[in-house]
Amino acid sequence: MKTTPIPFNNTWEGIQAAARYFGAKYPEVVAAQWALESSWGKHTSGNHNYFGLKGDGAVVITKEFINGKWITLKDGFIDFPSLDACVEYLVTRWYKNYKQFKGINSAPDRYAAALMLKKQGYATDPTYPEKLSRLMKQYAPEHTKTIVGPTKRPQQFGFKKGDSHLIVNDISETIKAFSFEGKLLWEVPCLARGQYSDFEWKIQRSDTPPGLYKIGTVYKDYERVGDKPAYDRTLMSYGWYSFDMIELENQETGNGRAGIMLHGGGSALGWPGAWAPNQALVPTYGCCRARNIDLRDKVLPLTKQGTTFLSVFQEG
């Protein structure tokens, strides 16, 4: 084991420091793994095993996602003499090149590194990269440098009296509505945020691709099921109303994306929290999300008056 000047602390900052010391290019990924695998350092799977590293050692009951479902089984987890030794083992075998394995230090950014961990077989949980990404975005946020938006305008697509233009800004977390005449009609909270980097929109479940869209089909679930429906997973995910966003700059198809919408709800809020009128806004799998009641009382009326265009601005 590499000798450390002092033992590292069992904290987010301590884990990052240890990971950096042992050679991890993305120490915040290591810290996110620590937080997720050990419940912020409170539970280990073996002696000083904060990362669920398997091998000869303690036999523990664990859960794995196999053949499309979660199963409970017993497995062996390595015992380590110290936290430092555990971090060094993780970094040496997963972050650096090790034998025939290409370490995740080779990834172009920290979110790609999280994806690489899943692809290389570190975890069976299909949402493992997303969970790591959410932790990094919250506890190791990136700094916004520029803003990226549409290259085209509604006027290029027959913008006329009665039409409206929605501006979604993921930096300010708002959506503004303007009339054809340019008058500000209203401004309410909105996210255009997925599960990965604030600068990533080219992979599935990442941020909404910047560009110009127009509203297409409107799904009026609130009008179909009322204000107190029974639990339904789709209703929980999408909320009262869902508005198809039709790309006008090839920003969806061109980035390998599909099915982007403006909707409400929020699975992370549970039921019936996701169906509440003023539900909290949580990131989606790549769509825009606004409050249920704002979709009903503000966006929906605009779609009945004329064509509704929507511009998305993102961090660049």
C-alpha positions in Angstrom: 0.0 0.0 0.0 1.2 3.5 -0.8 2.0 5.3 2.5 -0.2 8.3 3.2 0.9 11.4 5.1 -2.1 11.1 7.4 -5.2 8.9 7.4 -8.0 10.3 5.3 -11.4 11.2 6.8 -14.6 9.2 6.2 -16.3 12.2 4.6 -17.0 13.3 1.0 -14.1 15.7 1.2 -11.8 13.0 2.7 -12.7 10.5 0.1 -12.1 12.9 -2.7 -8.7 13.8 -1.2 -7.8 10.1 -0.8 -8.9 9.3 -4.4 -6.9 12.2 -5.8 -3.8 11.1 -3.8 -4.0 7.6 -5.1 -4.4 8.7 -8.7 -8.1 9.0 -9.6 -8.7 11.5 -12.4 -12.2 12.0 -11.2 -12.1 11.9 -7.4 -15.7 13.2 -7.2 -16.8 9.9 -8.9 -15.1 8.0 -6.1 -16.8 10.2 -3.5 -20.2 9.6 -5.2 -19.5 5.8 -5.1 -18.7 6.1 -1.4 -21.9 8.0 -0.6 -24.0 5.6 -2.6 -22.4 2.3 -1.6 -21.9 3.0 2.1 -24.8 5.5 2.9 -22.3 8.3 3.4 -19.8 6.1 5.3 -22.2 4.7 7.7 -22.4 1.1 6.5 -19.6 -1.1 5.1 -20.0 -4.4 3.2 -16.7 -5.8 4.7 -14.2 -4.3 7.2 -13.5 -0.8 5.9 -15.1 -1.8 2.6 -17.0 1.4 1.6 -17.5 0.6 -2.1 -19.1 -2.9 -2.2 -15.9 -4.4 -3.5 -16.4 -8.2 -3.9 -13.9 -10.9 -3.1 -12.8 -13.2 -0.3 -13.8 -11.8 3.1 -17.1 -11.1 4.8 -20.2 -12.9 3.5 -23.1 -10.5 3.4 -26.6 -10.6 2.1 -26.9 -8.1 -0.8 -29.2 -7.3 -3.7 -28.3 -7.5 -7.4 -30.3 -6.6 -10.6 -30.2 -9.8 -12.7 -32.3 -10.8 -15.7 -34.5 -7.7 -15.3 -35.3 -7.9 -11.6 -33.8 -7.4 -8.2 -32.8 -10.6 -6.3 -31.4 -11.1 -2.8 -28.3 -13.3 -2.4 -25.2 -13.9 -0.3 -21.9 -12.7 -1.6 -18.3 -12.2 -0.4 -16.9 -8.8 0.2 -13.2 -7.9 0.8 -12.0 -6.9 4.2 -9.5 -4.0 4.3 -7.2 -2.8 7.1 -8.2 0.8 6.6 -10.2 3.3 4.6 -7.1 4.3 2.8 -6.4 0.8 1.7 -9.9 0.4 0.3 -9.7 3.6 -1.7 -6.3 2.6 -3.1 -7.6 -0.8 -4.1 -10.6 0.8 -5.9 -8.5 3.4 -7.8 -5.8 0.9 -8.8 -8.2 -1.7 -10.2 -11.0 0.4 -11.6 -9.7 3.9 -12.3 -6.2 3.1 -13.5 -5.4 0.6 -16.3 -5.1 -2.8 -14.6 -4.0 -5.9 -16.4 -6.3 -6.1 -19.5 -8.8 -3.6 -18.0 -8.9 -0.1 -19.3 -9.4 2.2 -16.3 -12.1 4.9 -16.2 -9.4 7.5 -15.9 -9.5 7.3 -19.7 -13.1 8.6 -19.8 -13.4 12.1 -21.3 -15.4 13.5 -18.3 -16.8 12.4 -15.0 -20.2 11.5 -16.3 -18.7 9.3 -19.0 -16.6 7.7 -16.2 -19.8 6.9 -14.3 -21.2 5.3 -17.4 -18.0 3.4 -17.9 -18.2 1.8 -14.4 -21.6 0.3 -15.3 -20.4 -0.9 -18.7 -17.3 -2.5 -17.2 -19.5 -4.5 -14.8 -18.8 -2.6 -11.5 -22.5 -2.6 -10.6 -25.7 -4.4 -11.8 -28.0 -1.6 -10.9 -29.1 -0.2 -14.4 -29.5 3.3 -12.9 -26.0 3.3 -11.2 -24.5 6.0 -13.4 -27.5 8.2 -13.0 -27.4 7.9 -9.2 -23.7 8.8 -9.2 -24.3 11.7 -11.5 -27.1 13.2 -9.3 -24.7 13.0 -6.3 -21.9 14.8 -8.2 -24.3 17.5 -9.5 -25.5 18.2 -6.0 -22.2 17.9 -4.0 -19.6 18.7 -6.6 -21.4 21.2 -9.0 -19.8 22.4 -12.2 -19.4 26.1 -13.0 -21.4 27.5 -15.9 -19.3 29.3 -18.5 -21.6 30.0 -21.5 -25.1 29.6 -22.7 -26.2 27.6 -25.8 -29.5 28.1 -27.5 -31.4 27.9 -30.7 -29.9 28.8 -34.1 -33.3 29.4 -35.6 -36.3 31.6 -34.7 -40.1 31.1 -34.9 -40.3 33.7 -37.6 -38.5 31.2 -39.9 -41.5 28.8 -39.4 -44.5 31.0 -40.1 -44.8 32.7 -36.7 -48.0 34.7 -36.8 -50.6 36.6 -34.8 -52.1 34.3 -32.1 -48.9 32.2 -31.9 -46.7 32.2 -28.8 -43.1 31.6 -27.9 -41.9 29.8 -24.8 -38.3 30.4 -23.6 -36.9 27.6 -21.3 -33.7 28.6 -19.6 -32.1 25.7 -17.6 -29.6 28.1 -16.0 -32.3 30.3 -14.4 -34.7 27.3 -14.1 -37.6 29.2 -15.7 -39.9 29.2 -18.6 -41.2 32.5 -20.0 -44.1 33.0 -22.4 -44.2 35.8 -25.0 -47.0 36.7 -27.4 -46.5 37.2 -31.1 -46.2 40.9 -30.4 -43.3 40.3 -28.0 -45.2 40.9 -24.8 -44.1 38.9 -21.7 -47.2 37.0 -20.7 -45.9 35.1 -17.6 -42.8 33.5 -16.1 -42.8 30.3 -14.0 -40.3 27.7 -12.7 -39.2 25.0 -15.2 -36.3 22.5 -15.6 -34.7 21.2 -18.8 -32.5 18.9 -16.9 -31.6 15.2 -17.1 -29.4 12.8 -15.1 -25.9 13.7 -16.2 -23.6 16.8 -16.6 -25.1 20.3 -16.9 -23.1 20.4 -20.2 -24.3 17.1 -21.6 -27.3 16.6 -23.9 -26.0 14.1 -26.5 -26.7 10.9 -24.5 -29.9 9.3 -23.4 -31.4 10.7 -20.2 -29.2 13.8 -20.2 -30.3 17.4 -20.5 -32.9 18.6 -23.0 -31.0 19.4 -26.3 -30.9 23.2 -26.8 -32.7 24.5 -29.9 -36.1 25.5 -31.3 -39.1 23.2 -31.0 -42.9 23.6 -31.5 -45.6 22.0 -29.4 -47.3 19.0 -31.1 -49.7 16.5 -29.6 -51.0 17.4 -26.1 -51.8 14.5 -23.7 -54.5 15.7 -21.2 -54.3 13.1 -18.5 -55.8 15.4 -15.9 -58.9 15.8 -17.9 -59.1 12.1 -18.4 -58.6 10.9 -14.8 -59.5 13.9 -12.6 -57.7 15.3 -9.6 -57.6 12.2 -7.4 -56.7 9.2 -9.6 -55.5 5.9 -8.4 -51.7 5.3 -8.5 -50.4 4.9 -12.0 -46.7 4.9 -12.9 -47.2 6.9 -16.1 -49.2 9.5 -14.3 -46.6 9.8 -11.6 -43.8 10.2 -14.2 -45.6 12.8 -16.5 -48.2 14.5 -14.3 -51.3 16.3 -15.4 -50.3 17.3 -19.0 -47.6 16.3 -21.5 -46.8 18.3 -24.6 -44.8 16.7 -27.5 -41.8 18.9 -28.4 -41.2 18.7 -32.2 -37.6 19.5 -33.2 -37.1 22.2 -35.7 -33.2 22.1 -35.8 -32.5 18.4 -35.9 -31.4 18.8 -32.3 -33.2 15.8 -31.0 -32.5 13.2 -33.8 -29.1 14.6 -34.4 -28.1 14.0 -30.8 -29.5 10.4 -30.8 -32.5 11.5 -28.7 -36.2 10.8 -29.0 -39.5 11.4 -27.2 -38.7 14.8 -25.7 -41.7 16.5 -24.1 -42.7 19.3 -21.7 -44.6 17.7 -18.8 -45.2 17.7 -15.1 -45.1 14.9 -12.5 -41.9 13.5 -11.1 -41.3 9.9 -10.0 -38.8 10.9 -7.4 -41.7 12.6 -5.5 -43.7 9.4 -5.1 -47.5 9.2 -5.1 -49.5 11.3 -4.8 -46.8 13.9 -4.5 -46.1 13.8 -8.2 -49.8 14.6 -8.9 -49.9 17.7 -6.6 -50.7 21.0 -8.3 -47.5 22.7 -7.3 -45.2 19.7 -7.1 -41.5 20.2 -6.5 -39.5 20.1 -9.7 -37.0 17.3 -10.1 -34.8 16.4 -13.1 -36.3 14.2 -15.8 -34.8 11.7 -18.2 -34.2 14.5 -20.7 -37.5 16.3 -21.0 -38.6 19.8 -19.7 -40.6 19.7 -16.5 -42.9 22.4 -15.1 -45.5 22.4 -12.3 -48.7 20.6 -13.1 -50.9 23.6 -12.4 -48.8 25.9 -14.6 -49.1 23.4 -17.5 -52.9 23.5 -17.1 -53.4 27.2 -16.4 -50.6 28.8 -18.5 -49.2 26.5 -21.2 -52.4 24.7 -22.3 -54.4 27.9 -23.1 -51.6 29.1 -25.4 -51.7 25.9 -27.4 -55.5 26.5 -28.1 -54.8 30.0 -29.5 -52.2 29.1 -32.1 -48.9 27.4 -32.7 -46.7 27.4 -29.6 -42.9 27.5 -30.2 -40.5 26.6 -27.5 -36.8 27.6 -27.3 -34.4 25.7 -25.0 -31.3 27.3 -23.6 -28.6 25.2 -21.8 -25.3 25.6 -20.1 -22.5 25.4 -22.6 
